Amino acid sequence: FNKALVDRVRNFIEVEYIFQDMKVLPDGFVAPEDRVKPWGTTHALWVCKDQVKEPFMICNADDYYGKDAFKKMFDSLSHEVKDDVYSMVGYRLGKTLSDSGTVSRGVCVVEDHQLVGVQEHAKIKRLNDQIVSGSDETGWNPLDETNLVSMNFWGFTPKIFEVAEKQLSAYLDRELLNNPLKCEHVIPTMIGETIKDKTYSIKVIPSENEWFGVTYHDDKPYVVEQFLKYKAEGKYPFDLWAN
């Protein structure tokens, strides 16, 4: 891990990494001995609580979000995010699809730049020049390709660790006995509960960048092609961590 990633970036940024130890849980909970599945992204966030002491962002490590998202999030963390105001970067639905199969997306419900809800849609694809979700059996419902969707790009303060611990504890209290080996709690669920109780607000920051990731194995050639294109156009360095 050090050789593949950390040693390449230490000359440019300070690096710390925290392992998501499955045995580290909120007080009162003990991990089953035979559990091998991680507890989900809320737990992955929560285990960073002793190291992260300033406003921060969190995103998927295996997705490409584009420069625009990082610039906008940096500005938000510097000037907007505080203990009762968080932020997220949203992407246009039409820029997050896969040519290799359907995808699931959380479509953001936004009022006055604030996230007030997330509508989950499964089996989204392009059909006859239109974006739809559904199935042949139930019918296909049209979706606006300009709708903003969440791709797990969040800005928080360390106060979020208290939120994560509270929700994780409540979830484990409900589910640990019923599904001890596979239950997991994820950040979108945490955000949904946060929206409901209205204790915190979440500002939605639109990005016009294309998002891409390897949802399917057949997506890889497209992703490789995009990086080669970006490099040729000067949008992405040929050697990201060159001295």
N, C-alpha and C positions, 0 to 999 in steps of 0.2 A: 504494500500500500504506500509506504514511504517512497519507494523508488519510482512507482508508477505515477504518483500524483504529487505528494507533499514536497519532495526534494526539488521538483521542477518549479515550484512557486514560492518557496521560502525567501528567495532573493528579492521578491517583489512585494510580498504582503506577509503580515504576521499570521501564522497558521496554528490553530489548535484543533484537535478532533476528539470527539467524545463517542465512545461506543454505546450503542443502545443495549445495555445489559438487561436481559429479560428478568433478572432477579431483583432489579432495582424498581420498587413500586412504592406508591404512597403508603404512609403508615397504616398498619392494620391488614395489609394484604401480602400474601405469600404466593410466589409463582409455583405452579405444579411442576414436579420434578421432571416429567416427561414432555413438557411443552417445548416445541422447537420454533413455533411461529412467533414473530415479533408482535408486540401489542398494538401496532398501528402508529400513524404519524403524530397523533396527539402525544403519545408516550415518547416518541423520538424527539419531539419539541421539548417536552417537560424535563427530560434527563439532561438538558443543557443548562438548567437553571443556575447551577453553581458557577458556571464559567461566563455566561453572558450578562453583562451589567449595564448595557447601553442600548438605545434603540437599534433594531436589527431587522433584516429581511430573511425570509425563508422561502425556498422554492424547491422544485424537483431537480435532483442532480443530473438526471438523464434527459432533460428537455432543453431545447434551444429557444430562448426568449427574445433575443435581439438586444442591441445596445440601448434602444429607446426605453425599454422597460427598466433597465438598471439606472439610467440617468434620471428618469422620472421618479423612481423609488428613492434614489439618493436625495433628491430634492424634497420629497415628501417626508422622509425620515429627519431631514435637517430642519424643516420648517413647520410641518403639520402634525406629525404623529406625536401623541402624548398619551398619558395613562388611560384616558377615556376616549381617545380617537385613534383608530388604526387605519390602515389603508391596504388596498389591493390593486394590482394591475390587471385589467380585463382585456381580453382579445376579441376581435370580431369573429363570430362563429364561422364565417366562410373561410377564415384563414387558419382554422385549426382542424380541418378534416383530413381523412386518409383516403387515398385512392385504392387501398388494399382491402377495405372493409368498413363496416359501420363503427361509430364511436359513441360513447356516452359523454354528455356535457351538462354542466350546471349553468343554465341560463340565468344571468343576473337580473333581478328586479331592482331598478334604480330610480330613486326619487331625489331630485335636487343634489345629484352627485353622491348620494348616500346609498349603500346597499341595504335594502329592506327585505330581501328575500332571494332565494335561489330555487329555480324550477328545474328539477332533474329530468333530462330527456335521454332515452336510450335508443340505440340503433339509428343513429343519425347518418345520413348519406346524401349525396347528390342524386337526384332522379329527374330526368328530363329538364335539365337546366334550373332545377329548383332544389333547395335544401329541405329535406323532410325527415321526420322521425316516425317510428311505428313499425308496422309489419304488413305483409300481404294479407294476413288473416284479419287484423283489426283495422287496416287502412293506414294510409300515410298522411300525416298532418304537416302542412307547410310551416317552415320556420324562417324568420327574417335573417338573412346572412349577415346583417350589420349588428345583430344582437350581441351584446357583450357576454362573454362566458368566463368563468373562473378557471384558470390553469394552475392554481396553487402557487401564486406569487404574492406573498403577504408581507406587510410591514407592521411590526409590533414594538412595544416596549417590554422590559422585563416583567411588567405587571401581568402580562399574559400567562406567565408560569403559574400564578395563583389560579387563574381561570382554568388552565389545563389540568392542574391537580384536582380542583374541585369537580370538574366534569369527569375526569378519568376515575376518580374515586367513586362517584355516583354510578358510573357505568359498570365498574367492576363489582360493585355491591349488587347490581341487578343481574349481571350476566356471568360472573365467574363460576358460579355453581352450575349453571345451565350449559355452558359451553367453555369449559376450562382450557381446552387445547387450541381453540380457533377464534375466540372472540377478540375483536380489535376495535379501537376507537380512532377515528381519523379527523384531521383538521377541519374539513368541510362540515362535519357533524358538530364540532365544537363551535364553529362560526355560526351555524344555524341556531344553536342554543343561545349564543351571544346576541344575535339579532332579536330573538324572541324576548329576552329579558330587558332589552333596551338600556342596559347599563353602559354599553359602549357603542360608539358609532364607527362605521367603516366607510371611508371615502373610496370611491371607485375611480381609478385613473385609467382612462382608455389608452391603449397602445395600437398603433396602426401597423406594427410589425407583423410579419408572418411568424406563427409559432410552428415548430415541428419537432417531432420525436419519433421513436421507433415503436409505435403501437403494435404493428405487425412486422414479422420478419421481412416481408416484401417491401416494407417502407425504407429499409436501409439504403438501397441504391439511390432513391430520391434524396435522402438526407446527405449522402456522400456527394451527389451531384450539386446540391445546393451550396455546400461548403466550398467546393471547387469553383463554383460560379461566383460566390462572394469574394473569394480570394482573388480571382481574376479581375473583379470589379473594384478591388481595393476596400471592400467592406469588412473583410476579415483578414487578419495577418496570416502569412504563410507559416510562421512559427510564432505561436501566441506567447510563448515564454522565452523567446530569445533574449540574450543579454544585449 
